[in-house]
Amino acid sequence: MAGNKTLTMIKPDAVKKNAIGGILKMINDAGFTIHAMKYTQLTKAQAELFYEVHKERPFYGELTEFMSSGPIVAAILEKDNAVEDFRKLIGATNPAEAAEGTIRKIYASSIGENAVHGSDSDENAKIEGDFHFSACERF
């Protein structure tokens, strides 16, 4: 059965472009409820830990450097079928391949600077949510 929570991070490129409000509006308009949210900046060590699953990939160093380069907005979102529905809303990693009307089509500028992160499974949504938020930060 599909879960009802997912995690997103509005990445440093989108924060720098002042796209937080537009992205949050798209999330709300798509029927997601925000259960936790914070404006923060990952250290390099935190980014490395968060993306440890990609440690052996050639883009790992560049990804963790980018994700620690500026502030982000992390949020736990709720909706039935949250992970799958949010992945549809954000679009393909490459904004050139993303469907019209998706967050990445509108706000991303490249594969590396792709505006938002979205959990790729219910299991990872829980792990990622626990990474960013304690129990008392969730509503």
Secondary structure as the mmCIF struct_conf table of DSSP 4:
data_model
#
loop_
_struct_conf.conf_type_id
_struct_conf.id
_struct_conf.beg_label_comp_id
_struct_conf.beg_label_asym_id
_struct_conf.beg_label_seq_id
_struct_conf.end_label_comp_id
_struct_conf.end_label_asym_id
_struct_conf.end_label_seq_id
BEND BEND1 ASN A 4 ASN A 4
STRN STRN1 LYS A 5 ILE A 10
HELX_RH_AL_P HELX_RH_AL_P1 PRO A 12 LYS A 16
TURN_TY1_P TURN_TY1_P1 LYS A 17 ASN A 18
HELX_RH_AL_P HELX_RH_AL_P2 ILE A 20 ASP A 29
TURN_TY1_P TURN_TY1_P2 ALA A 30 GLY A 31
STRN STRN2 THR A 33 THR A 40
HELX_RH_AL_P HELX_RH_AL_P3 LYS A 44 PHE A 50
TURN_TY1_P TURN_TY1_P3 TYR A 51 TYR A 51
HELX_RH_3T_P HELX_RH_3T_P1 GLU A 52 HIS A 54
TURN_TY1_P TURN_TY1_P4 LYS A 55 GLU A 56
BEND BEND2 ARG A 57 ARG A 57
TURN_TY1_P TURN_TY1_P5 PRO A 58 PHE A 59
HELX_RH_AL_P HELX_RH_AL_P4 TYR A 60 MET A 67
TURN_TY1_P TURN_TY1_P6 SER A 68 SER A 68
BEND BEND3 SER A 69 GLY A 70
STRN STRN3 ILE A 72 GLU A 78
TURN_TY1_P TURN_TY1_P7 ASP A 80 ASN A 81
HELX_RH_AL_P HELX_RH_AL_P5 ALA A 82 ILE A 90
BEND BEND4 THR A 93 ASN A 94
TURN_TY1_P TURN_TY1_P8 PRO A 95 GLU A 97
BEND BEND5 ALA A 98 ALA A 98
HELX_LH_PP_P HELX_LH_PP_P1 ALA A 99 ALA A 99
TURN_TY1_P TURN_TY1_P9 GLU A 100 GLY A 101
BEND BEND6 THR A 102 THR A 102
HELX_RH_AL_P HELX_RH_AL_P6 ILE A 103 TYR A 107
BEND BEND7 SER A 110 GLU A 113
BEND BEND8 ALA A 115 ALA A 115
STRN STRN4 VAL A 116 GLY A 118
BEND BEND9 ASP A 120 SER A 121
HELX_RH_AL_P HELX_RH_AL_P7 ASP A 122 HIS A 132
HELX_RH_3T_P HELX_RH_3T_P2 ALA A 135 GLU A 137
#
